[in-house]
Amino acid sequence: MSLNPNQTQEIAELRSNPQATFRAVSPALEAVLYQPFPVLDHGFVRVIDYMGDDAAIVQAARVSYGTGTKKIQEDAGLINYLMRHRHSTPFEMCEIKFHVKLPIFVARQWIRHRTANVNEYSARYSIMDREFYIPAADKLAAQSRSNRQGRGELVEGAEAQRVFELLKQDASTAYDHYQEMLNEDEAGNIVNEEHKGLARELARMNLTLNYYTQWYWKIDLQNLMHFLSLRADSHAQYEIRVYAEVMLDLLKRWLPVTYEAFMNYRMGGASLSAKALKLLHLRLKGENPTFETSGMGKGEWNEFCQLFPVA
């Protein structure tokens, strides 16, 4: 994990100056506010700001009920109900802002989630750091034979060594050429007074996708949970999944009741189609429907059998 001196100083200053507030706060999240959690070889996630707590979700939901409600549910029960029945608007009342440092290829996958506010480090204005991602040996895998967007067996031995050499060589060479085109060093000093140097917005195009970028990413709770349900899933690409797992832990600190409901109904639950429910009913009646009689496609049938294997 790499923080520059300005970021380190900023964190120290912010954490040395706590503020009294009438706003709802989450003590467990306050304990780690601004602090970076390392991810991959140079990346991190840290919480910059947040709004709301579990009670804010309950408050928003009960406003929607209006006056005259005869029975007020317990907060946890209400949050479970909202999660179970996919009532989204009360969860939109909470927001959180992250500072994330991540490889560019991960950022391009991440940004497909369009329901957030993003401000990325500007390579038009600033010089990129010489920091690039190299996967660990146990994450260097070949293309899966059965999954077009997944990994298969590990690449090992001489082949793995050659891959590591190429990754490091290409990234290092690209940065050397980036600096040469800029005619500036990493501190922004002119290297050769006789050369003009290329504009930063042009020189950056030569950098490889494993270089690190940074952004501030602000999102409401409902859309954060959607992001985590996809990216913290075991089928997600490893390099984005590890970021999601850190954020999942931060969600637990921030909103413990909502976190438990989310893990129970979303991460640990399953959504069944009408066909799947019909097959499940047949199973419970002692019948044994087959793929041929299910009316399902092969993929859905396999998923159903994974959820409800035949004893």
C-alpha positions in Angstrom: 0.0 0.0 0.0 1.3 3.4 -0.9 0.2 6.8 0.5 2.0 9.9 -0.6 3.3 12.2 2.1 0.5 14.7 1.6 -2.1 12.0 2.1 -0.4 10.6 5.2 -0.2 14.1 6.7 -3.9 14.8 5.9 -5.0 11.6 7.6 -2.9 12.5 10.7 -4.4 16.0 10.9 -8.0 14.8 10.4 -7.8 12.1 13.0 -6.2 14.5 15.5 -9.1 16.9 15.3 -12.3 15.1 16.2 -15.5 17.1 15.9 -18.7 17.1 18.1 -21.8 16.7 16.1 -25.6 16.2 16.3 -25.5 13.9 13.3 -26.0 10.2 13.5 -22.6 8.5 13.8 -21.3 4.9 13.7 -18.7 4.3 16.4 -17.1 1.3 14.7 -16.7 3.2 11.4 -15.6 6.4 13.2 -12.7 4.3 14.7 -11.3 3.7 11.2 -12.4 6.9 9.4 -9.8 8.1 6.9 -7.5 5.1 7.6 -6.4 3.1 4.6 -7.0 -0.6 4.3 -4.4 -2.3 2.0 -5.6 -4.1 -1.1 -3.4 -5.9 -3.7 0.2 -4.8 -3.8 -0.2 -1.0 -3.9 -3.9 -0.3 -3.6 -6.1 0.7 -0.7 -9.7 1.6 0.4 -10.5 4.2 3.0 -13.7 5.9 4.1 -13.7 9.6 3.7 -17.2 10.5 4.9 -20.6 8.9 5.4 -24.2 9.9 6.2 -26.8 8.0 8.2 -26.9 4.8 10.3 -29.3 1.9 10.7 -31.8 4.2 12.5 -31.9 6.5 9.4 -33.2 3.6 7.3 -35.9 2.9 9.8 -36.8 6.5 10.1 -37.1 6.9 6.3 -39.3 3.8 6.1 -41.7 4.8 8.8 -42.2 8.2 7.2 -43.5 6.3 4.2 -46.1 4.6 6.4 -47.7 7.9 7.3 -49.6 8.6 10.5 -52.0 6.2 12.1 -49.8 3.1 12.0 -51.1 0.8 14.7 -48.0 -1.4 15.2 -44.4 -0.2 15.1 -42.0 -3.0 14.3 -38.6 -3.4 16.0 -35.8 -1.7 14.0 -34.1 -5.0 13.0 -37.3 -6.6 12.0 -38.2 -3.7 9.8 -34.8 -3.6 8.1 -35.1 -7.4 7.5 -38.6 -6.8 6.0 -37.3 -4.1 3.7 -34.4 -6.2 2.6 -36.5 -9.3 2.1 -39.1 -7.5 0.0 -36.6 -5.4 -1.9 -37.9 -2.0 -0.8 -35.0 0.1 -2.0 -35.8 3.8 -1.2 -35.1 3.7 2.6 -31.6 2.3 1.9 -31.0 5.2 -0.5 -31.1 7.6 2.5 -27.6 6.5 3.6 -24.5 7.5 1.7 -20.8 6.8 1.9 -17.7 8.2 0.2 -14.6 6.1 -0.4 -11.1 6.9 -1.5 -9.8 4.0 -3.6 -6.5 3.3 -5.2 -6.7 0.6 -7.8 -5.2 -0.7 -11.1 -6.6 0.9 -14.2 -8.0 -2.3 -15.6 -10.0 -2.8 -12.3 -11.2 0.7 -12.5 -12.6 0.2 -16.0 -14.5 -2.8 -14.7 -15.6 -1.0 -11.6 -16.9 2.0 -13.5 -19.6 -0.1 -15.2 -21.5 0.5 -12.0 -22.9 3.8 -13.1 -24.9 4.7 -9.9 -22.2 6.5 -8.1 -20.4 9.9 -8.1 -16.8 9.5 -9.2 -13.9 11.9 -9.3 -10.7 10.3 -10.6 -7.0 11.3 -10.3 -6.3 13.5 -13.4 -3.3 12.4 -15.5 -3.9 15.5 -17.6 -3.0 17.6 -14.6 -0.6 15.4 -12.6 2.2 12.9 -13.3 1.3 9.2 -12.7 3.3 7.4 -10.1 5.5 4.5 -11.1 3.3 1.9 -9.4 1.8 -1.1 -11.3 0.1 -4.3 -10.2 1.8 -7.6 -10.5 -0.4 -10.6 -9.5 0.8 -13.0 -6.9 2.0 -16.4 -8.1 -1.2 -18.2 -6.8 -3.3 -15.8 -8.9 -1.5 -16.3 -12.2 -3.9 -18.6 -14.0 -4.7 -19.6 -17.6 -8.0 -19.0 -19.4 -10.8 -21.3 -18.2 -11.9 -23.8 -20.8 -15.5 -23.6 -19.7 -15.9 -20.0 -18.7 -15.0 -17.3 -21.2 -14.6 -14.7 -18.5 -12.9 -16.8 -15.8 -9.6 -18.4 -14.9 -8.6 -22.0 -15.0 -5.5 -23.8 -13.9 -2.4 -22.0 -12.5 0.4 -21.0 -14.8 3.6 -22.4 -13.2 7.3 -23.0 -13.7 9.2 -21.4 -16.6 6.0 -20.2 -18.3 5.0 -18.3 -15.1 8.4 -16.8 -14.8 8.3 -15.6 -18.3 4.9 -14.0 -17.7 6.2 -12.1 -14.7 9.2 -10.9 -16.6 6.9 -9.6 -19.4 4.5 -7.9 -17.0 7.3 -6.1 -15.2 9.3 -5.3 -18.3 6.4 -3.9 -20.3 5.2 -1.8 -17.4 8.6 -0.5 -16.6 9.4 0.3 -20.2 6.1 2.0 -20.7 6.8 4.3 -17.7 10.4 5.0 -18.9 8.9 6.1 -22.3 6.2 8.1 -20.5 8.8 10.1 -18.6 10.8 10.5 -21.8 7.9 11.9 -23.7 6.9 14.2 -20.8 10.5 15.3 -20.4 9.8 15.5 -16.7 10.8 13.4 -13.7 8.3 12.1 -11.1 8.6 15.4 -9.2 7.7 17.4 -12.3 11.2 18.8 -13.0 12.3 19.3 -16.6 14.9 16.7 -17.6 16.2 18.3 -20.8 15.8 22.0 -21.3 16.3 21.6 -25.1 13.2 19.5 -25.5 9.6 20.7 -25.2 8.2 17.4 -24.0 4.7 16.0 -24.8 1.6 17.2 -23.0 0.6 15.0 -20.0 -2.8 14.3 -21.5 -1.1 12.7 -24.5 1.9 11.0 -22.8 -0.4 9.0 -20.5 -1.8 6.9 -23.4 1.3 4.8 -23.5 0.9 3.5 -19.9 -0.3 -0.1 -19.4 -3.6 -1.0 -17.7 -1.9 -2.4 -14.6 -0.8 1.1 -13.5 -2.6 2.4 -10.5 -5.1 5.2 -10.5 -7.1 6.7 -7.6 -10.6 8.1 -7.2 -13.2 9.3 -4.7 -16.3 7.2 -5.1 -19.6 8.3 -3.4 -22.6 6.0 -3.5 -25.9 5.5 -1.6 -26.4 2.3 0.4 -28.9 0.7 -2.0 -26.5 0.9 -4.9 -23.5 0.0 -2.7 -25.2 -3.3 -1.8 -25.9 -4.0 -5.4 -22.2 -3.4 -6.2 -21.2 -5.7 -3.3 -23.7 -8.4 -4.3 -21.9 -8.7 -7.7 -18.3 -7.9 -6.9 -18.0 -9.7 -3.5 -19.4 -12.8 -5.1 -17.1 -15.8 -5.5 -17.6 -15.6 -9.3 -16.2 -12.0 -9.5 -12.7 -11.4 -10.8 -10.3 -11.7 -7.9 -8.7 -8.2 -8.4 -12.1 -6.4 -7.9 -13.4 -8.9 -5.4 -10.7 -8.1 -2.8 -11.8 -4.5 -2.9 -15.4 -5.5 -2.4 -14.5 -7.7 0.5 -12.8 -4.8 2.3 -15.9 -2.6 1.6 -18.1 -5.4 2.9 -16.3 -5.3 6.2 -16.7 -1.5 6.3 -20.4 -1.9 5.7 -20.5 -4.2 8.8 -18.8 -1.5 10.8 -21.1 1.2 9.5 -24.5 -0.5 9.6 -24.4 -3.7 11.5 -28.1 -4.5 11.4 -28.4 -3.8 7.7 -25.2 -5.8 7.1 -26.7 -8.9 8.8 -29.9 -8.5 6.7 -27.9 -8.1 3.5 -25.8 -11.1 4.2 -28.8 -13.2 5.0 -31.2 -12.2 2.2 -28.9 -11.1 -0.6 -25.4 -12.6 -0.3 -26.5 -15.8 1.4 -29.9 -16.0 -0.3 -31.1 -17.1 -3.7 -33.6 -15.8 -6.2 -35.8 -18.5 -7.8 -37.7 -18.3 -11.1 -41.3 -19.5 -11.4 -40.0 -22.7 -13.1 -37.5 -23.3 -10.3 -40.3 -22.9 -7.6 -42.4 -25.4 -9.5 -39.6 -27.9 -9.6 -38.9 -27.4 -5.9 -42.6 -28.1 -5.2 -42.4 -31.3 -7.2 -39.3 -32.3 -5.3 -41.1 -31.7 -2.0 -43.9 -33.9 -3.1 -41.5 -36.8 -3.7 -41.3 -36.4 -7.5 -38.0 -36.3 -9.4 -38.2 -33.9 -12.4 -35.4 -34.1 -14.9 -33.7 -31.6 -17.2 -35.8 -32.8 -20.1 -39.1 -32.2 -18.2 -38.0 -29.0 -16.4 -38.5 -26.6 -19.3 -35.2 -24.9 -18.3 -32.1 -24.1 -20.2 -29.0 -26.0 -19.4 -27.4 -23.2 -17.4 -30.5 -22.6 -15.2 -30.9 -26.3 -14.7 -27.3 -26.6 -13.5 -27.8 -23.7 -11.1 -31.0 -25.2 -9.7 -29.2 -28.5 -9.1 -26.4 -26.7 -7.3 -28.9 -25.1 -5.0 -30.9 -28.2 -4.5 -28.7 -31.3 -5.2 -30.4 -34.6 -5.3 -29.5 -36.7 -2.2 
